[in-house]
Amino acid sequence: MRRALALVRGRPFAAIDPQRYAWAEPAVQEMVSAVADVAYELSTRRREAADYTGALWAAHQGLIAAEENELLHRQAFLAHHAAGDMGALREAAARLARINEGLGGGVDMEAETAQLLSTLLPRTAVTR
């Protein structure tokens, strides 16, 4: 899984003209989902083994392909928290807020993500 994630350089086919290759979007989405699934699995395994650096690396590799994937953001939040790096956790939460703000005029954070952040950072107000 690690070797596969090491190949991730960005969202698949990000450099192509989406108008010209609109027919490829289902394949792109399938690739993005596969990257996110592998990243989630490896991040979970590394966190459970107390390898927080490895867990963060796996989550971040997945986020390179799917920056809006809140499941992977939650993995990063959990790894930062387990490592005791509250500053990095706050910055990761702020990054997700910025990403969500840029999506279609702004979208709300998933309820599960907001709940996790309120648990991990109980004194921090979590908004959009």
SEBAVEX-653431 format. One line per field, with one value per atom (N, C-alpha, C): x, y, z; residue number from 1; atom name. Coordinates in steps of 0.001 Angstrom, whole numbers. Layout:
BEGIN
u	X; ...
v	Y; ...
w	Z; ...
nr	NUM; ...
atom	CA; ...
//
This chain:
BEGIN
u	822; 0; 872; 1959; 2834; 3448; 3903; 4510; 3495; 2270; 1229; 954; 845; 579; 1746; 2950; 4117; 4052; 3251; 3108; 2149; 1387; 392; 1099; 762; 1361; 312; -949; -2038; -3312; -4332; -5591; -5353; -5797; -5585; -6134; -5341; -5693; -6062; -5501; -5804; -5355; -4364; -3820; -4586; -5550; -6283; -7428; -7857; -8984; -10271; -10957; -12154; -13279; -13313; -14342; -14084; -12836; -12482; -12594; -12331; -12329; -13402; -14536; -15625; -16022; -15882; -16223; -15352; -14179; -13253; -13558; -14481; -14743; -15099; -15933; -16198; -14926; -14019; -12760; -11894; -11881; -11114; -11663; -12977; -13590; -13270; -13234; -12892; -11448; -10538; -9140; -8992; -9675; -9622; -10141; -11224; -11785; -10814; -10149; -9182; -8016; -7507; -6405; -6865; -8049; -8568; -8756; -9252; -9458; -8136; -7130; -5822; -5201; -5315; -4761; -5426; -6739; -7467; -7001; -6925; -6530; -5120; -4177; -2801; -2692; -3377; -3347; -3891; -4983; -5566; -4580; -4003; -3053; -1845; -1311; -142; -493; -1657; -2067; -2251; -2866; -3071; -1749; -706; 629; 1453; 811; 1446; 2524; 2414; 3305; 2555; 2560; 1767; 2334; 3632; 4239; 3765; 3761; 3290; 1806; 1041; -400; -672; 61; -101; 334; 1441; 1921; 858; 296; -719; -1948; -2417; -3581; -3276; -2099; -1733; -1585; -1073; -977; -2374; -3317; -4687; -5272; -4958; -5478; -4874; -3730; -3154; -4095; -4717; -5635; -7057; -7408; -8799; -8809; -8435; -8260; -9528; -10684; -11957; -12452; -11727; -12162; -12058; -13191; -13179; -12815; -13021; -12601; -11085; -10362; -8905; -8479; -9224; -8927; -9104; -10148; -10359; -9201; -8666; -7499; -6320; -6107; -5012; -5258; -6498; -6827; -6500; -6913; -6673; -5183; -4415; -2969; -2293; -2667; -2099; -2430; -3660; -4088; -3321; -3225; -2518; -1048; -476; 923; 1089; -32; 23; 361; 215; 553; -717; -1122; -2373; -2277; -1109; -934; -1166; -605; -811; -2266; -2896; -4318; -5155; -4886; -5627; -5404; -4160; -3865; -4556; -4586; -5269; -6766; -7340; -8768; -9017; -8118; -8255; -8107; -7219; -7039; -8325; -8943; -10198; -11264; -11325; -12304; -12085; -10818; -10518; -10922; -10664; -11046; -12556; -13274; -14740; -15299; -14663; -15110; -14997; -13999; -13788; -14624; -15351; -16167; -17547; -17832; -19172; -19760; -18974; -19475; -19475; -18904; -18807; -19751; -19203; -20019; -19732; -20710; -20536; -19675; -18961; -18189; -19164; -18776; -19627; -19831; -21007; -21346; -20335; -19917; -18961; -17616; -17214; -15958; -16068; -17165; -17372; -17408; -18064; -18139; -16750; -15972; -14626; -13781; -13839; -13054; -13507; -14816; -15273; -14814; -14581; -14065; -12552; -11847; -10395; -9938; -10728; -10421; -11649; -11972; -13258; -13429; -12364; -12505; -12531; -12381; -12322; -13701; -14183; -15464; -15193; -15973; -15816; -16965; -16626; -17636; -17196; -18174; -17921; -16528
v	-1183; 0; 1256; 1197; 2372; 2672; 1620; 1833; 2404; 1934; 2456; 3932; 4283; 5679; 6597; 6045; 6861; 7329; 6685; 7070; 8247; 8590; 9659; 11005; 11748; 13060; 14165; 13791; 14752; 14035; 14802; 14221; 13616; 12387; 11774; 12637; 12811; 13549; 15006; 15583; 16979; 17931; 17546; 18438; 18379; 17483; 17382; 18382; 18716; 19624; 18873; 19258; 18513; 18555; 19597; 19682; 18652; 18507; 17595; 16134; 15863; 14483; 14250; 14856; 14695; 13234; 12473; 11054; 10276; 10808; 10108; 10327; 11221; 11567; 10352; 9416; 8244; 7456; 7328; 6622; 7401; 8711; 9556; 9392; 9434; 9272; 7907; 6879; 5541; 5500; 6162; 6217; 6999; 8121; 8932; 8116; 7408; 6575; 5486; 4872; 3815; 4376; 5537; 6169; 6475; 7048; 7402; 6154; 5087; 3846; 3279; 3243; 2726; 3640; 4939; 5894; 5737; 5582; 5400; 4131; 3049; 1762; 1817; 2338; 2414; 3381; 4503; 5456; 4829; 4102; 3424; 2422; 1591; 579; 1221; 2286; 2946; 3608; 4220; 4861; 3810; 2690; 1616; 1029; 1123; 651; 1755; 2873; 4032; 4657; 4459; 5117; 6326; 7400; 8578; 9304; 9268; 9856; 9111; 7792; 6981; 7181; 7319; 7549; 8881; 9905; 11225; 11204; 10529; 10449; 9804; 8692; 7996; 8882; 9522; 10403; 11540; 12131; 13251; 12805; 11610; 11111; 10988; 10514; 10433; 11806; 12755; 14115; 14833; 14389; 14960; 14692; 13522; 13162; 13619; 13739; 14066; 14994; 16246; 17165; 17411; 17174; 17419; 16210; 15108; 13874; 14003; 14186; 14418; 13170; 12007; 10781; 10791; 11238; 11322; 12466; 13555; 14641; 14141; 13361; 12818; 11915; 11154; 10314; 11185; 12274; 13183; 13798; 14197; 14772; 13775; 12530; 11508; 11260; 11258; 11038; 12208; 13433; 14599; 14549; 14214; 14147; 13054; 11879; 10772; 11106; 11883; 12286; 13440; 14015; 15122; 16461; 16567; 17804; 18622; 19350; 20102; 21272; 21864; 22950; 22457; 21302; 20724; 20317; 19847; 19496; 20735; 21822; 23068; 23559; 23474; 23895; 22977; 21681; 20740; 21040; 21385; 21744; 23025; 23993; 25254; 25012; 24099; 23768; 23194; 22275; 21700; 22784; 23686; 24777; 25626; 25897; 26669; 25908; 24611; 23789; 23803; 23577; 23565; 24911; 25977; 27321; 27544; 26922; 27082; 26176; 25259; 24313; 24882; 25179; 25605; 26709; 27707; 28814; 28522; 27406; 27055; 25937; 24919; 23805; 23592; 23046; 22751; 21512; 21487; 20329; 19186; 17957; 16813; 16745; 16308; 16238; 15388; 14281; 13400; 14103; 14910; 15652; 16720; 17458; 18492; 17872; 16728; 16051; 15605; 15040; 14606; 15791; 16887; 18060; 18629; 18602; 19117; 18212; 16943; 16016; 16205; 16342; 16471; 17858; 18876; 20265; 20867; 20432; 20835; 22333; 23097; 24533; 25328; 24649; 25328; 25300; 26457; 26523; 26046; 25089; 24542; 25046; 25812; 26302; 26025; 25979; 25737; 25332
w	0; 0; 0; 764; 834; -524; -1207; -2527; -3506; -3439; -4333; -4033; -2759; -2397; -2741; -2745; -3094; -4547; -5351; -6759; -6955; -5929; -6049; -6153; -7209; -7440; -7504; -7455; -7543; -7936; -8204; -8665; -10047; -10271; -11581; -12712; -13734; -14943; -14680; -13641; -13311; -14413; -15181; -16204; -17531; -17636; -18902; -18946; -20135; -20333; -19982; -18904; -18489; -19526; -20332; -21371; -22476; -22830; -23914; -23500; -22234; -21750; -20689; -20852; -19884; -19740; -20802; -20774; -19777; -19422; -18534; -17055; -16740; -15334; -14464; -14925; -14083; -13751; -14711; -14457; -13476; -13606; -12685; -11270; -11126; -9808; -9201; -10029; -9548; -9042; -9769; -9336; -8035; -7944; -6725; -5541; -5742; -4667; -4248; -5221; -4904; -4095; -4492; -3745; -2322; -2181; -856; 8; -573; 184; 699; -156; 249; 1301; 1107; 2071; 3434; 3429; 4686; 5395; 4652; 5254; 5825; 5054; 5549; 6722; 6652; 7754; 9039; 8914; 10075; 10667; 9815; 10295; 10973; 10383; 10960; 12296; 12380; 13639; 14724; 14380; 15353; 15833; 14998; 15370; 16045; 16360; 16995; 16112; 14802; 13839; 13293; 14066; 13713; 12496; 12335; 11142; 9896; 9957; 8832; 8577; 9651; 9508; 8819; 9222; 8600; 7140; 6865; 5489; 4599; 5046; 4241; 4022; 5074; 4928; 3964; 4084; 3209; 1756; 1522; 146; -467; 314; -180; -436; 431; 273; -936; -1392; -2618; -3790; -3794; -4883; -4614; -3350; -2990; -1788; -1995; -874; -76; -665; 12; 809; 794; 1443; 2966; 3612; 5062; 5851; 5294; 5968; 6161; 5156; 5265; 6184; 6166; 7109; 8541; 8778; 10131; 10534; 9583; 9884; 10322; 9608; 9974; 11348; 11619; 12932; 14042; 13857; 14876; 15078; 13991; 14105; 14820; 14468; 15161; 16649; 16967; 18363; 19112; 18496; 19144; 19362; 18448; 18584; 19564; 20014; 20958; 20322; 19017; 18306; 18066; 19091; 19021; 18043; 17910; 16947; 15521; 15205; 13868; 13674; 14726; 14646; 14342; 15022; 14756; 13322; 12851; 11476; 10471; 10735; 9843; 9799; 10936; 10978; 10193; 10324; 9583; 8083; 7708; 6283; 5710; 6435; 5955; 5839; 6788; 6726; 5473; 5141; 3928; 2668; 2651; 1496; 1330; 2423; 2356; 1935; 2370; 2009; 502; -111; -1540; -2418; -1825; -2604; -2866; -4098; -4495; -3651; -3325; -2528; -1036; -651; 761; 1131; 1746; 2223; 3704; 4382; 5799; 5977; 7073; 7462; 7752; 7414; 7730; 9243; 9652; 11073; 11846; 11266; 11937; 12145; 11183; 11297; 12383; 12372; 13392; 14787; 14926; 16222; 16679; 15761; 16111; 16568; 15833; 16229; 17561; 17824; 19122; 20255; 19954; 20962; 21140; 20023; 20093; 20524; 20147; 20490; 21158; 22367; 22966; 23167; 23241; 23473; 22171; 21059; 19772; 19116; 18750; 18016; 16598; 16150; 14821; 13969; 12936; 12023; 10602; 9754; 8328; 8165
nr	1; 1; 1; 2; 2; 2; 3; 3; 3; 4; 4; 4; 5; 5; 5; 6; 6; 6; 7; 7; 7; 8; 8; 8; 9; 9; 9; 10; 10; 10; 11; 11; 11; 12; 12; 12; 13; 13; 13; 14; 14; 14; 15; 15; 15; 16; 16; 16; 17; 17; 17; 18; 18; 18; 19; 19; 19; 20; 20; 20; 21; 21; 21; 22; 22; 22; 23; 23; 23; 24; 24; 24; 25; 25; 25; 26; 26; 26; 27; 27; 27; 28; 28; 28; 29; 29; 29; 30; 30; 30; 31; 31; 31; 32; 32; 32; 33; 33; 33; 34; 34; 34; 35; 35; 35; 36; 36; 36; 37; 37; 37; 38; 38; 38; 39; 39; 39; 40; 40; 40; 41; 41; 41; 42; 42; 42; 43; 43; 43; 44; 44; 44; 45; 45; 45; 46; 46; 46; 47; 47; 47; 48; 48; 48; 49; 49; 49; 50; 50; 50; 51; 51; 51; 52; 52; 52; 53; 53; 53; 54; 54; 54; 55; 55; 55; 56; 56; 56; 57; 57; 57; 58; 58; 58; 59; 59; 59; 60; 60; 60; 61; 61; 61; 62; 62; 62; 63; 63; 63; 64; 64; 64; 65; 65; 65; 66; 66; 66; 67; 67; 67; 68; 68; 68; 69; 69; 69; 70; 70; 70; 71; 71; 71; 72; 72; 72; 73; 73; 73; 74; 74; 74; 75; 75; 75; 76; 76; 76; 77; 77; 77; 78; 78; 78; 79; 79; 79; 80; 80; 80; 81; 81; 81; 82; 82; 82; 83; 83; 83; 84; 84; 84; 85; 85; 85; 86; 86; 86; 87; 87; 87; 88; 88; 88; 89; 89; 89; 90; 90; 90; 91; 91; 91; 92; 92; 92; 93; 93; 93; 94; 94; 94; 95; 95; 95; 96; 96; 96; 97; 97; 97; 98; 98; 98; 99; 99; 99; 100; 100; 100; 101; 101; 101; 102; 102; 102; 103; 103; 103; 104; 104; 104; 105; 105; 105; 106; 106; 106; 107; 107; 107; 108; 108; 108; 109; 109; 109; 110; 110; 110; 111; 111; 111; 112; 112; 112; 113; 113; 113; 114; 114; 114; 115; 115; 115; 116; 116; 116; 117; 117; 117; 118; 118; 118; 119; 119; 119; 120; 120; 120; 121; 121; 121; 122; 122; 122; 123; 123; 123; 124; 124; 124; 125; 125; 125; 126; 126; 126; 127; 127; 127; 128; 128; 128
atom	N; CA; C; N; CA; C; N; CA; C; N; CA; C; N; CA; C; N; CA; C; N; CA; C; N; CA; C; N; CA; C; N; CA; C; N; CA; C; N; CA; C; N; CA; C; N; CA; C; N; CA; C; N; CA; C; N; CA; C; N; CA; C; N; CA; C; N; CA; C; N; CA; C; N; CA; C; N; CA; C; N; CA; C; N; CA; C; N; CA; C; N; CA; C; N; CA; C; N; CA; C; N; CA; C; N; CA; C; N; CA; C; N; CA; C; N; CA; C; N; CA; C; N; CA; C; N; CA; C; N; CA; C; N; CA; C; N; CA; C; N; CA; C; N; CA; C; N; CA; C; N; CA; C; N; CA; C; N; CA; C; N; CA; C; N; CA; C; N; CA; C; N; CA; C; N; CA; C; N; CA; C; N; CA; C; N; CA; C; N; CA; C; N; CA; C; N; CA; C; N; CA; C; N; CA; C; N; CA; C; N; CA; C; N; CA; C; N; CA; C; N; CA; C; N; CA; C; N; CA; C; N; CA; C; N; CA; C; N; CA; C; N; CA; C; N; CA; C; N; CA; C; N; CA; C; N; CA; C; N; CA; C; N; CA; C; N; CA; C; N; CA; C; N; CA; C; N; CA; C; N; CA; C; N; CA; C; N; CA; C; N; CA; C; N; CA; C; N; CA; C; N; CA; C; N; CA; C; N; CA; C; N; CA; C; N; CA; C; N; CA; C; N; CA; C; N; CA; C; N; CA; C; N; CA; C; N; CA; C; N; CA; C; N; CA; C; N; CA; C; N; CA; C; N; CA; C; N; CA; C; N; CA; C; N; CA; C; N; CA; C; N; CA; C; N; CA; C; N; CA; C; N; CA; C; N; CA; C; N; CA; C; N; CA; C; N; CA; C; N; CA; C; N; CA; C; N; CA; C; N; CA; C; N; CA; C; N; CA; C; N; CA; C; N; CA; C; N; CA; C; N; CA; C; N; CA; C; N; CA; C; N; CA; C; N; CA; C
//
